[in-house]
Amino acid sequence: MQYDCPCYFCEHYIGKRKCKAFPDGIPEDISIGGNDHKKPYKGDNGIQFKQAKKPKFK
């Protein structure tokens, strides 16, 4: 089974490995699942992971 970016399941994800917290690109540590981003992360503009109602596969 292929593992997808956990960010696809976040309300703040906007597509192309970018989100409201990281509009210039999600850090690899988060995008590959090394950090669940449920706590503040350097440069996240005060926005953390929030479960989306539906996954966003963009």
Sine and cosine of phi, psi and omega as CSV:
sin_phi,cos_phi,sin_psi,cos_psi,sin_omega,cos_omega
0.00,0.00,0.72,-0.69,0.02,-1.00
-0.99,0.11,0.68,-0.74,0.02,-1.00
-1.00,-0.05,0.78,-0.63,0.01,-1.00
-0.98,-0.21,0.31,-0.95,0.00,-1.00
-0.81,0.58,0.81,-0.58,0.01,-1.00
-0.89,0.46,-0.31,0.95,-0.01,-1.00
-0.91,0.42,-0.39,0.92,0.04,-1.00
-0.86,0.51,-0.35,0.94,-0.05,-1.00
-0.98,-0.19,0.21,0.98,-0.03,-1.00
-0.97,-0.24,0.65,-0.76,0.02,-1.00
-0.87,0.49,-0.45,0.90,-0.09,-1.00
-1.00,0.01,-0.08,1.00,-0.03,-1.00
-0.93,0.37,0.74,-0.67,-0.02,-1.00
-0.91,-0.42,-0.10,0.99,0.05,-1.00
0.92,-0.40,0.31,-0.95,0.04,-1.00
0.79,0.61,0.67,0.74,0.01,-1.00
0.84,0.54,0.59,0.80,0.06,-1.00
-0.75,-0.66,0.42,-0.91,0.02,-1.00
-0.48,-0.88,0.05,-1.00,0.02,-1.00
-0.89,0.45,-0.53,0.85,0.02,-1.00
-0.96,0.27,-0.60,0.80,-0.05,-1.00
-0.76,-0.65,0.96,0.29,-0.06,-1.00
-0.91,0.42,-0.31,0.95,0.02,-1.00
-0.99,-0.11,0.02,1.00,0.02,-1.00
0.75,-0.67,0.73,-0.69,-0.01,-1.00
-0.97,0.24,0.76,-0.65,0.03,-1.00
-0.84,0.55,0.60,-0.80,-0.03,-1.00
-0.84,0.54,-0.60,0.80,0.00,-1.00
-0.83,0.56,-0.58,0.82,0.01,-1.00
-1.00,0.07,-0.73,0.68,-0.11,-0.99
-0.91,0.42,-0.43,0.90,0.04,-1.00
-0.99,-0.14,0.07,1.00,0.10,-1.00
1.00,-0.04,0.17,0.99,0.02,-1.00
-0.96,0.27,-0.31,0.95,0.00,-1.00
-0.62,-0.79,0.79,-0.61,-0.06,-1.00
-0.99,0.16,-0.08,1.00,0.04,-1.00
0.80,0.60,0.61,0.79,0.09,-1.00
-1.00,-0.06,-0.08,1.00,0.09,-1.00
-0.82,-0.58,0.36,-0.93,-0.01,-1.00
-0.79,0.61,0.59,-0.81,-0.01,-1.00
-0.73,-0.69,0.65,-0.76,-0.05,-1.00
-0.77,0.64,0.82,-0.57,0.06,-1.00
1.00,0.10,0.19,0.98,-0.06,-1.00
-1.00,0.07,0.15,0.99,0.05,-1.00
0.83,0.56,0.46,0.89,0.04,-1.00
0.97,0.23,0.23,0.97,-0.03,-1.00
-0.91,-0.40,0.78,-0.63,0.04,-1.00
-0.86,-0.50,0.11,-0.99,0.00,-1.00
-0.82,0.58,0.71,-0.70,0.11,-0.99
-0.66,-0.75,0.84,-0.54,-0.06,-1.00
-0.82,0.57,0.79,-0.61,0.04,-1.00
-0.99,0.12,0.42,-0.91,0.05,-1.00
-0.94,0.35,-0.58,0.81,0.05,-1.00
-0.71,-0.71,0.61,-0.79,0.06,-1.00
-0.88,0.48,0.52,-0.85,-0.01,-1.00
-0.91,-0.41,0.98,-0.21,-0.03,-1.00
-0.99,-0.17,1.00,0.02,-0.01,-1.00
-0.80,-0.60,0.00,0.00,0.00,0.00
